[in-house]
Amino acid sequence: MEGSIARPAFHSRSLDLPAARAYAARVLERFGTSPENAAVTADALMRAEADGLGTHGLTRLPSYGAMAAAGKIDGHAVPKMRRVAPSVLAVDAGNGFAYPALALGLPALAGMARASGIALMAVRRSSHFGVAGQPVEALAHEGLVGLAFSNAPAAIAPWGGKRPVFGTNPIAFATPLKGRAPAVVDLSVAKVARGNILAAVQRGEAAIPEGWALDSEGNPTTDAKAGLAGTMVPMGEAKGTALAFVIEVMAAALTASTFALDAPSFFDGDGPPAAVGHVVIAINPGAVAGDAYLDHLERLALAIESEPGARLPGTRRLFNRERAAREGVTLSAGVQRALAQMGFVDTTD
Amino acid sequence: MEGSIARPAFHSRSLDLPAARAYAARVLERFGTSPENAAVTADALMRAEADGLGTHGLTRLPSYGAMAAAGKIDGHAVPKMRRVAPSVLAVDAGNGFAYPALALGLPALAGMARASGIALMAVRRSSHFGVAGQPVEALAHEGLVGLAFSNAPAAIAPWGGKRPVFGTNPIAFATPLKGRAPAVVDLSVAKVARGNILAAVQRGEAAIPEGWALDSEGNPTTDAKAGLAGTMVPMGEAKGTALAFVIEVMAAALTASTFALDAPSFFDGDGPPAAVGHVVIAINPGAVAGDAYLDHLERLALAIESEPGARLPGTRRLFNRERAAREGVTLSAGVQRALAQMGFVDTTD
């Protein structure tokens, strides 16, 4: 028995969605997360995995577990919210996971937006935002337009500079559409996700494609390790860093949170709580456009879809989601191995 | 006398800022704009010119004049505003110039943002937005954070498509900074402004640089005329068109306005009023961050400025503005010639 635990053979496994969520919740609870927080966080990871957004799915479990175990994320945090102005909701995530704080605040935000036409939720003392499209998609399912901003540990230099100042800060947007799933935009200001370089290094690959990263002197590099030690190339060059600035101010300055340049990694248990911030804005599209909003927007949606090769933002996620509902998702051997090395033994196996 | 009017020699002239503004106002009034609307519009064009944003400065006078003369823009429109929800202001530009509508709404928007924490201004039945950074910079001078969105005639295809659906839609952002001018981000989702291709064609140049435009089949082109007949390359490839979608929905769908794909040109008097839309969001940064906002943000500002070669967004405009205040701006021979051909004789010369 001891031998089989000491040298287990891990194989990638296919899990249906409830099983994937339950697995993630068990992991999180094992490393010191309350059942309530684990359930909300596991659900978000499962949905990311189902949508084909693997970098924000089950692969996060070892790092989330490490952060919870170290107290860098307080798995038992109880988020609190307070309406600090008629159209502004402040949510204190208590240095816990972002997801419980978002889940607490979103229904209140939606109610405020319906009443005021627009409302803003400022989340502080938070950690990894997860899939930025998730909270805005939830608002769109409530008939609201959503905009979300988050910052993250520094990875992008100001245009012309060498040292990272901005995170790969995501901006997300969603709008309801007529008689179908919402359109969801979710983009990082990095040209490609930093996770791609990390994965190349972990696979032992020396080279990365041109245009992904700059070395620590600010010069383009195809050396994976030099890229990891340097900065990520922003989307759209100078315009991308300008957008990163916008997101950094919206997410971290408005919420009195840690700036990207001071934020510790989301990948290990070292250092203090990240205490980064998120801002979610909800807008009632009927406030000005009235009941005609969905019909009017349909003209734009159909024009996009009439272009062969083009599609509405978020279409691929929906396709992946439908497939995952039928076929489940994959729990990789690597994630299981990493968790086992951290002492997680899945007793339900 | 008649001979000198028929074949005048035009030379570029240097005008101080009040003279440039007065000249622009005379042009606008000559082509059918009320003195009030002409004054506000001329001021915005003068400030664009002073900031070094020539494509939105005095070069717009012939096209603005043509649109006013044709009634495509109603130079005598009187914008109206109405608070349609506690935090939403609807402004009807009356198919006039955008600037008087923005000037009417901005003070009310600022007051609403101070009271509610966040407020949204939806401008409809409008025309060319002008420099998107101007209204948000005005908010920042009032101590508020501003976000602005506008749509414009279609020039960018959905990613993978061939026909233009999105405008070169601008997004702008400004925040107050501690003890100095606000930081202002103002970017179009086109990689380069379409005006650069137009200028190349007007100069008789056959070629444009790679990466600016796609031909009408969606293929990259360096042929200036093919690029003008095709679409503009978005910043950041697919991410740029996703951002264009966000801006299109924010500016046109929320305001029940004409989508880019249906909008007539801003450069001639042909067709109906554009009736495009703008959205400006104002946020009170003190609602969550309190009085510490400016001090906190200064940490980010100094980190950016500490990188050799990097600078805060909007720095170049401020430099240009200071120079223009000392040295004035240039009124080109071409603008004077185009206006003369339209029958504008500047009686103050």
Interface residues (C-beta under 8 A of the other chain):
Chain A: V84 A85 P86 S87 V88 A90 A115 S116 G117 I118 A119 L120 A122 R124 V145 L147 A157 P158 W159 G160 G161 K162 R163 V165 F173 T175 A183 V185 L187 K191 G218 M235 G236 E237 K239 G240 A242 L243 F245 V246 E248 V249 M250 A252 A253 L254 T255 A256 F259 L261 D262 I281 I283 N284 P285 A287 V288 A289 G290 A292 Y293 H296 L297 R299 L300 A303 I304 E307 P308 G309 A310 R311 P313
Chain B: V84 A85 P86 S87 V88 A90 A115 S116 G117 I118 A119 L120 A122 R124 V145 L147 A157 P158 W159 G160 G161 K162 R163 V165 F173 T175 A183 V185 L187 K191 G218 M235 G236 E237 K239 G240 A242 L243 F245 V246 E248 V249 M250 A252 A253 L254 T255 A256 F259 L261 D262 I281 I283 N284 P285 A287 V288 A289 G290 A292 Y293 H296 L297 R299 L300 A303 I304 E307 P308 G309 A310 R311 P313
